Amino acid sequence: MKPFLQWLTLATLASALWSASLAVHAQAPTIPGPHDAILMYQGADREAWLLERARKEGTVTLYTSMAPTEAGPLLKAFETKYGIKTELWRALSEGVVQRVINEGRTKRAVADVIETNGPEMEMLSRERLLAEFYSPHTADLPLGMIPKHRQWMPDRINFYVVAFNTQKVKREELPKHYEGFLDPKWKQRLGIEATDAEWMAGLVHTMGEARGMAFFKKLAEQKPDVRKGHILLAQMVAAGEVPVGLTI
């Protein structure tokens, strides 16, 4: 664990978006930790104070589910700006969660910063593996997006859209609302990604719990093709194996 690098990376990555999130890796955050004074430091010299000490620590390790096409340029910009090397370990969101939990159980904290989807980040918080931290950049975030425990913050947004194969479906056939896909003609013609809990939560929140849960129960009756991996689902829609993807 390199506390100054944890903090500096968080300050750099934080931006006003949603759904995926980042946090500092710690253990038992309810117990005062040796790095609390660093993570919660609010002095006027904060950035320079952190940078001086972070450079002495040398390398920052980031665990993320972010695509390499996005993570690579971001970390390169970080290295260029601060002169600090980065080490990246990437997996799907559930892989990130499992690795952090396993390391937590063995008291072996490797990651300095964790960046993945919001639901998975909350899992880590409830496993007592994250720590509260302060950043002035949180003022740029909508207050409602910040969890009360402040152990992770949103840093990007995922947009879910409906995609369709133009050889299998005509644009004018598409319904104007998700509930239109409950029509019997769409049975076994739909696809969804297996891990999109935030998509489900977003729709239930928008529709209201009763209407939203009723929608998903009826959607299950349509027997959608459930696949793991957004790229895989997009490829299947493009190939025509799945006529319509609901969570692209």
C-alpha positions in Angstrom: 0.0 0.0 0.0 1.4 3.4 -1.1 -0.9 6.0 0.6 0.4 9.1 -1.1 0.0 7.5 -4.5 -3.4 6.2 -3.6 -4.5 9.7 -2.9 -2.8 11.4 -5.8 -4.3 8.9 -8.3 -7.8 9.5 -6.9 -7.4 13.2 -7.3 -6.4 12.8 -10.9 -9.1 10.2 -11.9 -12.1 11.8 -10.2 -14.6 13.5 -12.7 -18.3 14.2 -12.6 -19.8 11.0 -14.0 -21.8 7.9 -12.8 -22.1 4.1 -12.7 -18.5 3.1 -12.5 -16.5 4.2 -9.5 -13.2 4.4 -7.9 -11.9 4.1 -4.3 -8.8 3.7 -2.2 -8.0 0.2 -1.0 -7.8 -0.2 2.8 -9.0 -2.6 5.4 -11.5 -2.2 8.3 -12.3 1.5 7.5 -14.3 1.8 10.7 -11.1 1.5 12.7 -8.7 4.5 12.5 -6.0 3.6 10.1 -2.4 4.7 9.7 -3.2 6.6 6.5 -6.2 8.5 7.6 -4.3 11.7 8.1 -3.2 11.5 4.4 -6.5 10.4 2.9 -8.4 13.2 4.7 -5.8 15.9 4.4 -7.4 19.3 3.3 -4.5 21.7 3.6 -3.9 24.4 0.9 -0.7 22.7 -0.1 -2.4 19.4 -0.5 -1.4 18.6 -4.1 2.2 19.6 -3.8 2.5 17.9 -0.4 1.1 14.6 -1.8 3.1 14.8 -5.0 6.4 15.2 -3.2 5.8 12.1 -1.1 4.1 10.0 -3.9 7.2 10.4 -6.1 9.3 8.8 -3.3 6.9 5.8 -3.2 7.6 5.2 -6.9 4.8 3.2 -8.5 1.0 3.2 -8.2 -1.1 0.0 -8.8 -4.6 0.3 -10.3 -7.1 -2.5 -10.4 -9.8 -1.7 -13.0 -12.5 -3.1 -15.3 -12.1 -0.1 -17.6 -11.3 -1.1 -21.2 -7.6 -0.9 -22.1 -8.4 1.6 -24.9 -9.5 4.0 -22.1 -7.3 3.0 -19.2 -4.0 3.1 -21.3 -4.3 6.7 -22.4 -5.5 7.8 -18.9 -2.5 6.2 -17.2 -0.1 7.5 -19.8 -1.4 11.0 -19.1 -1.0 10.5 -15.4 2.6 9.3 -15.8 3.4 12.3 -18.1 1.9 14.8 -15.7 3.4 13.5 -12.5 6.4 11.4 -13.5 5.1 8.4 -11.5 5.0 4.9 -13.0 1.7 3.0 -13.0 0.9 -0.7 -12.9 -2.4 -1.8 -14.3 -4.3 -5.0 -13.6 -7.6 -5.4 -15.6 -10.4 -7.9 -15.4 -14.2 -7.9 -15.6 -15.9 -6.2 -12.6 -16.6 -9.4 -10.8 -12.9 -10.4 -11.3 -11.8 -7.2 -9.7 -14.1 -7.7 -6.7 -12.9 -11.3 -6.2 -9.3 -10.4 -6.4 -9.6 -7.6 -3.9 -11.6 -9.7 -1.5 -9.1 -12.6 -1.7 -6.2 -10.2 -1.0 -8.2 -8.7 1.9 -8.7 -12.1 3.5 -5.0 -12.8 3.4 -4.1 -9.3 4.6 -2.2 -8.7 1.4 -3.3 -5.3 -0.1 -1.7 -4.9 -3.5 -3.9 -2.4 -5.2 -3.6 1.3 -4.4 -6.7 2.3 -6.3 -9.7 0.3 -7.5 -11.9 1.5 -10.4 -14.9 -0.5 -11.4 -18.7 -0.5 -11.5 -20.8 1.1 -8.7 -22.6 -2.1 -7.5 -19.3 -4.0 -7.3 -17.7 -1.1 -5.5 -20.4 -1.1 -2.9 -19.8 -4.8 -2.4 -16.2 -4.0 -1.4 -17.4 -1.3 0.9 -19.6 -3.7 2.7 -16.8 -6.1 3.0 -14.9 -3.4 4.9 -12.1 -3.2 2.3 -12.4 0.5 1.4 -11.5 3.7 3.2 -13.1 7.2 3.3 -11.1 9.8 1.5 -11.3 13.5 0.8 -10.9 15.2 -2.5 -11.9 18.8 -3.5 -12.9 17.3 -6.9 -16.0 15.8 -5.3 -17.5 19.3 -5.4 -17.8 18.7 -9.2 -20.0 15.7 -8.6 -23.8 15.7 -8.2 -24.3 15.2 -4.5 -26.9 12.5 -5.0 -24.3 10.3 -6.7 -21.9 10.3 -3.7 -22.6 7.5 -1.2 -22.9 8.7 2.4 -19.9 6.7 3.6 -17.8 8.5 1.0 -15.6 5.4 0.5 -15.9 5.5 -3.3 -16.9 8.1 -5.8 -18.4 7.9 -9.3 -15.8 8.6 -12.1 -17.6 7.7 -15.4 -21.0 6.9 -16.8 -22.2 3.9 -18.7 -24.9 4.6 -21.3 -27.1 1.6 -22.1 -28.7 1.6 -25.5 -30.8 -0.7 -27.6 -29.0 -2.1 -30.7 -30.5 -4.1 -33.5 -29.4 -6.0 -36.6 -30.7 -4.2 -39.6 -31.0 -7.4 -41.6 -33.2 -9.0 -38.9 -35.2 -6.0 -37.7 -36.5 -2.8 -39.4 -36.1 0.4 -37.5 -39.9 1.1 -37.6 -40.6 -2.2 -35.9 -38.8 -1.1 -32.7 -41.1 0.0 -29.8 -40.9 3.5 -28.3 -40.4 2.1 -24.8 -38.8 -0.9 -23.2 -42.2 -2.3 -22.3 -42.9 -2.6 -26.0 -40.4 -5.5 -26.0 -42.9 -7.5 -23.9 -45.0 -8.1 -27.1 -45.0 -11.8 -27.9 -43.4 -11.1 -31.3 -40.1 -10.4 -29.5 -39.9 -13.7 -27.6 -36.5 -15.3 -28.0 -35.3 -12.4 -30.2 -33.7 -10.3 -27.4 -30.4 -10.3 -25.7 -29.1 -8.8 -22.5 -25.7 -8.8 -20.7 -25.6 -11.0 -17.6 -24.1 -8.6 -15.1 -26.0 -5.3 -15.8 -27.4 -4.8 -12.4 -27.2 -1.1 -12.7 -29.3 -1.2 -15.9 -32.0 -3.0 -14.1 -31.7 -0.7 -11.1 -32.0 2.3 -13.3 -35.1 1.1 -15.1 -36.8 0.1 -11.8 -36.0 3.6 -10.4 -37.3 5.3 -13.5 -40.5 3.2 -13.8 -41.2 2.9 -10.1 -40.6 -0.3 -8.2 -44.0 -2.0 -8.9 -44.0 -1.2 -12.6 -40.3 -1.9 -13.0 -40.3 -5.3 -11.2 -43.4 -6.3 -13.2 -41.5 -5.4 -16.4 -38.5 -7.6 -15.6 -40.7 -10.5 -14.6 -42.5 -10.3 -17.9 -39.1 -9.8 -19.7 -37.9 -13.1 -18.3 -40.8 -14.8 -19.9 -39.5 -13.5 -23.3 -36.5 -15.8 -22.8 -33.8 -13.3 -23.7 -30.4 -14.6 -24.6 -28.3 -13.8 -21.6 -24.6 -13.4 -22.4 -21.6 -12.3 -20.3 -19.6 -9.5 -21.9 -20.8 -6.4 -23.6 -18.4 -6.8 -26.6 -19.7 -10.4 -27.1 -23.3 -9.2 -27.0 -22.6 -6.4 -29.5 -20.8 -8.9 -31.8 -23.8 -11.3 -31.7 -26.1 -8.5 -32.6 -23.9 -7.5 -35.5 -23.7 -11.1 -36.7 -27.5 -11.5 -36.5 -27.4 -14.2 -33.9 -29.3 -11.9 -31.5 -31.7 -9.6 -33.4 -31.9 -7.0 -30.6 -29.6 -6.2 -27.8 -31.2 -4.3 -24.9 -28.0 -3.5 -23.0 -25.4 -2.4 -25.5 
